[in-house]
Amino acid sequence: MKKIVAFLMFFAAFIHVHADDINLWKKSTLNTILERGELIVGMDPGYIPFEMKTKKGELIGFDVDMAKAMADAMGVKLKLVPTDYDSIIASVTTNKFDIIISAMTITSERNLKVNFAKPYISVGQTLLVAKKHQAKKWQDLDKKRFIITTKLGVTGEIVAKRMFKNVQVKTFNTEAEAVQELINGNADAFIYDKPFNDTFMLQKGKNFVVHLSEELTYEPLGWAIRKGDPDFLNWLNNFLNQIKHDGTYDKFYEKWFVNNKWLPQVM
């Protein structure tokens, strides 16, 4: 009799766990995407070459191609939702879209609000400086009389305030506004991710500023999703592993970071 009772208790527990697993999958964002037939992605266009608008208003970039490949792998359509960076985490947590694919640096603070898939690329902060500072090192700019600009709410702002104790840090709503302040002679340096600064130098920066290309930080970028969704996280990590081994990732990297054929579309 005891054996029968024990078996029934084990069987009931098995059924309960299995039911929980099924319910977890039904609530998964991935399941929702498949049923909807559309992947909805939040991104903040304006970060060259990850996500940006062409002269015609089309969204292009490394992250855009990654999102397209992701939707293709799911067999669904893709919808891109332009969103300001300072509200993008709040938007994904309130179901405005399914995932953030917007060159987001993985930080402990952000990880309290969202979960990240494994890093898909790493970047570091570098400095664009006025030509009068071209012989200087970054430490030489930490003076009260100097001004460093960056975009509001990004890692550049955090790094500037952490590494430069004396300099004045001015933030702007967009990268373009922040770097233009340097071009106009109203700042001594602009701090931002190296890929953006590299591309800016290719466009027009070399006529106005100098790139101190030594990376000040190591910053892994990751796709961000809502918490409590292991099925979606598992799928994303496996998707990333696949495209990094089948040539897809290398093709996208070559297109956006090695070549500059896309520049005329945004200049």
Buried (B, 14 or more C-beta within 10 A) or exposed (E): EEEEEEEEEEEEEEEEEEEEEEEBEEEBBBBBBBEEEBBBBBBBBBBBBBBBBBEEEEBBBBBBBBBBBBBEBBEBEBBBBBBEBEBBBEBBBEEBBBBBBBBBBBBEEBEEEBBBBBBBBBBBBBBBBBEEBEEBEBEEBEEEEBBBBBBBBBBBBBBBBEBBEEBBBBBBBBBEBBBBBBBEEEBBBBBBBBBBBBBBBBEEBEEBBBBBEEBBBEBBBBBBBBEEBEBBBEBBEEBBEEBBEEEBBEEBBEBBBEEEEBEEEBE
